[in-house]
Amino acid sequence: MDKLLRNKKAIVIFVAPAFLLFTFVLFIPICQSIYYSLCSYDALTKPEFIGLENYKQLLLNDKTMRIALKNSMFFMIFSCVSQLVIGLILAAFLTNIEKGRNFFKNVYYLPCVLSSAALGLLWMFIFSPKLGINQILAEWGIEGPLWLMDVSGFINLPMKVIAFVALWQYVGQSMMLYMAQISGIDKSLYEASYIDGATKPKAFLYVTLPLIRPMVGTAMSLNCIGSLKFFDLIFNMTEAGPNHQTEVLATHLYTQGFKYFKYGYASAIGVVLLILCLIATFIINKFVKVDPYEM
Amino acid sequence: MKKISAAKIAIYIFLIILAFIYLAPLVWMLFVSLKDNSEIFTSPFALPQQIQWENYTFAWTAGYLGKATLNSAIVCVVTLALSMVIGSMAAFAIARLRWKFAKLMMTYFMIGMMVPVHCVLIPLFKTFSGVGLYNNLLGLIIPYTTFSLPITIFIMTGFFENMPKELFEAACIDGCSIYKCFTSIAVPLSKTGLFVTGLMSFVANWNELLLAMVFISDDMKKTLPVSLSKFVGPYNTNYVQMFAAIIIAIVPTIVVYCCFSNQIVDGLTAGAVKG
């Protein structure tokens, strides 16, 4: 038996396809990307090593990058906090009702499985200047704002609209994760707390919340990485416009790499993105995540 | 007792309003897709005066949506099959076979969950256009498979680890080879796991936009999410046909979701519990 399980040939055959794919499609390209980011490289020339020039340009002189960083950070913090709060509230409500729980759960989760490219086009229509929401407002005699074009303010209106749409689309995911965790909690814990005189909100605060803390960490890191990667909705709702005001890291990378063909520069943005992802995961693992309790 | 029921009613009202916010845009989109283009401006919220099926036929033919649906289907099905086979093989080796680097290999695969696809985009694009995978559906299948692998391996490893050891021991005594153990015992017993991972990778790849946009420029090779954006122009946007196209694009996922919503939810939670 043991000999069979230590069969070297079998191990190689089983692991090799996945390992090779990973190495060639993920690992080597990441290394290449890091190298390209140190090069002056566009569609016509060969990569030429220039050290940290790209990063200098990117972090010190690039106004669009500053907007993109600001928007990405706003987006990440907003979606972490809002999804945590609303996801938890929804999960708490849904675990407390019996009738229609499955219906509501499935409705709230539905947008998560739909194409965000398609939903982006839908919301672009709903928030367009003369149609959608503004038509409803016009019927009540209110002149609606230019949802996706008004760019005043530190965090402009289009970014807030997009953040709302993203919350609409993805909050179901956080809700599901919390619900799964809450339904795993032993009922006797609640009974004990009710005997000790706890009300339902109190029980939620002192029994449920501490017990689902590990899942909060998981959901938050999923949110963080997801919002840093965020591309489809913005691309289809505003195309990062007007005047680059709704640019995020991913759209900036796409524009630089595949509209202006600045491969080296776009790679540097990619590396910044990767580093941000790693930092976010690290921080959450360090400060939010705890080992699951024995239940 | 009365107070509790009041709270319940408040909860239900809140949930119903929210459900309306979720469903209204989708239902409204369905209505608009059956309207005439001028009706959007005159009576946007009424039911369509006369049902315009032409919007769908126009989107299907002039927008090459028929071709795009086929391309999406090919890419998703092949990716699904490949990631299931390759992923469960690797998971079997990690969970069941005994070798020094199993843990390390698992970590290597799990890194893939954190890496955003954006930072491998440019090198992959260069390599793929060099070897003729640009404008080629295979050029989408390879990266999609790779990015579906981490979650597949993660879920399948869990399944294989939970199988009783005696099962494999008994098979070995009866003269079963390690390959036979995999194909006739491990895989058939973890059908649920395979099903869940398959659903998740199908949904994710059906909706993928960025890679498909970068790697495909030929209209006849485009997948659904990419060909949708063709209906939006800077000067004239043909809303009704765009909505018909969107409906065509999201109906397959809605059907899959309605049939298998519980399994999708299971997969999501299973994939994230330790993640």
Boltz contact constraints between the chains, C-beta under 6 A:
constraints:
  - contact:
      token1: [A, 1]
      token2: [B, 169]
      max_distance: 6.0
  - contact:
      token1: [A, 1]
      token2: [B, 172]
      max_distance: 6.0
  - contact:
      token1: [A, 4]
      token2: [B, 172]
      max_distance: 6.0
  - contact:
      token1: [A, 4]
      token2: [B, 178]
      max_distance: 6.0
  - contact:
      token1: [A, 5]
      token2: [B, 97]
      max_distance: 6.0
  - contact:
      token1: [A, 5]
      token2: [B, 98]
      max_distance: 6.0
  - contact:
      token1: [A, 6]
      token2: [B, 98]
      max_distance: 6.0
  - contact:
      token1: [A, 7]
      token2: [B, 178]
      max_distance: 6.0
  - contact:
      token1: [A, 10]
      token2: [B, 178]
      max_distance: 6.0
  - contact:
      token1: [A, 11]
      token2: [B, 93]
      max_distance: 6.0
  - contact:
      token1: [A, 11]
      token2: [B, 97]
      max_distance: 6.0
  - contact:
      token1: [A, 11]
      token2: [B, 99]
      max_distance: 6.0
  - contact:
      token1: [A, 14]
      token2: [B, 89]
      max_distance: 6.0
  - contact:
      token1: [A, 14]
      token2: [B, 92]
      max_distance: 6.0
  - contact:
      token1: [A, 14]
      token2: [B, 93]
      max_distance: 6.0
  - contact:
      token1: [A, 15]
      token2: [B, 90]
      max_distance: 6.0
  - contact:
      token1: [A, 15]
      token2: [B, 93]
      max_distance: 6.0
  - contact:
      token1: [A, 17]
      token2: [B, 86]
      max_distance: 6.0
  - contact:
      token1: [A, 18]
      token2: [B, 86]
      max_distance: 6.0
  - contact:
      token1: [A, 18]
      token2: [B, 90]
      max_distance: 6.0
  - contact:
      token1: [A, 18]
      token2: [B, 149]
      max_distance: 6.0
  - contact:
      token1: [A, 21]
      token2: [B, 146]
      max_distance: 6.0
  - contact:
      token1: [A, 25]
      token2: [B, 143]
      max_distance: 6.0
  - contact:
      token1: [A, 25]
      token2: [B, 146]
      max_distance: 6.0
  - contact:
      token1: [A, 26]
      token2: [B, 112]
      max_distance: 6.0
  - contact:
      token1: [A, 26]
      token2: [B, 146]
      max_distance: 6.0
  - contact:
      token1: [A, 29]
      token2: [B, 120]
      max_distance: 6.0
  - contact:
      token1: [A, 29]
      token2: [B, 123]
      max_distance: 6.0
  - contact:
      token1: [A, 29]
      token2: [B, 124]
      max_distance: 6.0
  - contact:
      token1: [A, 30]
      token2: [B, 120]
      max_distance: 6.0
  - contact:
      token1: [A, 32]
      token2: [B, 123]
      max_distance: 6.0
  - contact:
      token1: [A, 33]
      token2: [B, 119]
      max_distance: 6.0
  - contact:
      token1: [A, 33]
      token2: [B, 123]
      max_distance: 6.0
  - contact:
      token1: [A, 93]
      token2: [B, 11]
      max_distance: 6.0
  - contact:
      token1: [A, 104]
      token2: [B, 15]
      max_distance: 6.0
  - contact:
      token1: [A, 106]
      token2: [B, 261]
      max_distance: 6.0
  - contact:
      token1: [A, 107]
      token2: [B, 19]
      max_distance: 6.0
  - contact:
      token1: [A, 107]
      token2: [B, 22]
      max_distance: 6.0
  - contact:
      token1: [A, 113]
      token2: [B, 203]
      max_distance: 6.0
  - contact:
      token1: [A, 113]
      token2: [B, 253]
      max_distance: 6.0
  - contact:
      token1: [A, 113]
      token2: [B, 257]
      max_distance: 6.0
  - contact:
      token1: [A, 114]
      token2: [B, 250]
      max_distance: 6.0
  - contact:
      token1: [A, 114]
      token2: [B, 253]
      max_distance: 6.0
  - contact:
      token1: [A, 115]
      token2: [B, 207]
      max_distance: 6.0
  - contact:
      token1: [A, 115]
      token2: [B, 225]
      max_distance: 6.0
  - contact:
      token1: [A, 115]
      token2: [B, 249]
      max_distance: 6.0
  - contact:
      token1: [A, 117]
      token2: [B, 209]
      max_distance: 6.0
  - contact:
      token1: [A, 117]
      token2: [B, 225]
      max_distance: 6.0
  - contact:
      token1: [A, 117]
      token2: [B, 228]
      max_distance: 6.0
  - contact:
      token1: [A, 118]
      token2: [B, 228]
      max_distance: 6.0
  - contact:
      token1: [A, 118]
      token2: [B, 246]
      max_distance: 6.0
  - contact:
      token1: [A, 118]
      token2: [B, 249]
      max_distance: 6.0
  - contact:
      token1: [A, 118]
      token2: [B, 250]
      max_distance: 6.0
  - contact:
      token1: [A, 121]
      token2: [B, 246]
      max_distance: 6.0
  - contact:
      token1: [A, 122]
      token2: [B, 29]
      max_distance: 6.0
  - contact:
      token1: [A, 135]
      token2: [B, 44]
      max_distance: 6.0
  - contact:
      token1: [A, 176]
      token2: [B, 265]
      max_distance: 6.0
  - contact:
      token1: [A, 176]
      token2: [B, 268]
      max_distance: 6.0
  - contact:
      token1: [A, 177]
      token2: [B, 272]
      max_distance: 6.0
  - contact:
      token1: [A, 180]
      token2: [B, 269]
      max_distance: 6.0
  - contact:
      token1: [A, 218]
      token2: [B, 272]
      max_distance: 6.0
  - contact:
      token1: [A, 218]
      token2: [B, 275]
      max_distance: 6.0
  - contact:
      token1: [A, 229]
      token2: [B, 116]
      max_distance: 6.0
  - contact:
      token1: [A, 231]
      token2: [B, 210]
      max_distance: 6.0
  - contact:
      token1: [A, 232]
      token2: [B, 209]
      max_distance: 6.0
  - contact:
      token1: [A, 250]
      token2: [B, 118]
      max_distance: 6.0
  - contact:
      token1: [A, 253]
      token2: [B, 118]
      max_distance: 6.0
  - contact:
      token1: [A, 257]
      token2: [B, 122]
      max_distance: 6.0
  - contact:
      token1: [A, 258]
      token2: [B, 214]
      max_distance: 6.0
  - contact:
      token1: [A, 263]
      token2: [B, 122]
      max_distance: 6.0
  - contact:
      token1: [A, 266]
      token2: [B, 122]
      max_distance: 6.0
  - contact:
      token1: [A, 267]
      token2: [B, 122]
      max_distance: 6.0
  - contact:
      token1: [A, 270]
      token2: [B, 118]
      max_distance: 6.0
  - contact:
      token1: [A, 270]
      token2: [B, 119]
      max_distance: 6.0
  - contact:
      token1: [A, 273]
      token2: [B, 116]
      max_distance: 6.0
  - contact:
      token1: [A, 273]
      token2: [B, 118]
      max_distance: 6.0
  - contact:
      token1: [A, 273]
      token2: [B, 119]
      max_distance: 6.0
  - contact:
      token1: [A, 274]
      token2: [B, 119]
      max_distance: 6.0
  - contact:
      token1: [A, 277]
      token2: [B, 114]
      max_distance: 6.0
  - contact:
      token1: [A, 277]
      token2: [B, 116]
      max_distance: 6.0
  - contact:
      token1: [A, 281]
      token2: [B, 114]
      max_distance: 6.0
